[in-house]
Amino acid sequence: MATPRRHVLVQLPFPSTLAPHPAIQAYYRDYARVLAGALPDYFVPEDGLWEMPLWIAHLAGILESIGGDVDLLDLSQVSAEADRCAEAALDATEPGDLVYLSPLAQNFELALAVSRRLRTSGRGTVLGGNMAPLATPADASLIHRGQLSPESVLDLLRHEGDGLVAVPPRTRGRISWTPSYRILEGYRASVPLLRLNASHGCLFRCSFCGDAWSQQLHVVERAALESEVAELESLFPDTRLVYVGDKSFGQSKEAVANLESVFASRRGYKFIVQTHAVLVTSDLIATMRRLGVVAVELGLETGDFDLLRESNKAAKGEAHYVSVIRALNDAGMIVVLNVLGGLPAETAASHRRTVDFLQRTASDVSLYNLYNFVPYPLTPYFAVVKERIFNWDFASWREDAPPVFRPYHLTAEASWHAFLEKVAVAHELVGTRLSGRSHDVDGRG
């Protein structure tokens, strides 16, 4: 194939936006009301994506750093039908262009169908993302597996025609290139927050996490972070809420120090971070307050701490989690617990312990991010449950949908029922906050 004239990055639609589960949809409506009440700048977009597709900014920055001519094709509002998306992509490209797709599970089959159609019309296609391990050379001109970097992308392009490129995990390193947000300027004023990483990767090994494969941490160099923030500030001057995408805030002291340094002279910014309970200390909380952190997403996953340890998640036990939650709440931060239903080894007792934990800590927790486990191919659990997967329709692989595999101790139906009960409990607790009634679960309300 000839050298591509352009690199075209395609954001595909998500089928799940068309059929959300009514109970989950109702919960997240109240979730948004609570968050908007605490953060006046927060809003839920009526149309379009909830946040900018960050993979596009990062890949555009890499391609531009190696001299590429890069364009965006945003199909997020197009009907999630292969023919419609393929026709739109054909209209926007020419033979010789190289088209990049980074699907999630629910639009994976859509991406493959679009890729095949483009290839028959003389376009090259590149497939990456967390589903790439399930793609074959027949699905795309190039398949990228692994950590994105200028080096890995150059290596990818050198293998054009080979079909498959597996990039091994890098050791701890530094990131000196800057994402390009120029390509996403059309999202100005249409998203409630910006997403920023001071580091990439994760050193924890949680079996349910799609980042566990990496076991690596790459710090964004301060100069690159400064350049990225300056561009965000220029292109999105009215957006002052920033979600820090570092998988576990505080894993890298250098990354945290770089954030503090870059934002020291920038006023009015507020931050949401996600972290691991074992990383939260009084010093980290003090740092969060200096930085302007207003909300902390804390990974709980399950109230069964034996199940947590079985899932390779470092945990010091329930008493430690409770103390961390209370310390964050006492520091004036919104505490959001990440709750993961449908773990392969979850039992009825595990579920009950989780519900009990949510109710006992309700006076110190404002919100809950609720997910049902999906065995994405980059999670360590994928290899464990692969033979138990009974639904290979990837459009059904959603974190707000029933399990696609047979759990070990529950039926799939019982597992789904347990998840919906978690949603109902969380909704009741959030509804209590909205109504202004105080919690009186453990005597602290």
Summary of the structure (lengths in Angstrom):
residues: 445
radius of gyration: 21.8
end to end distance: 66.7
largest distance: 70.2
contacts: 1456
relative contact order: 0.11
helix: 42%
strand: 17%
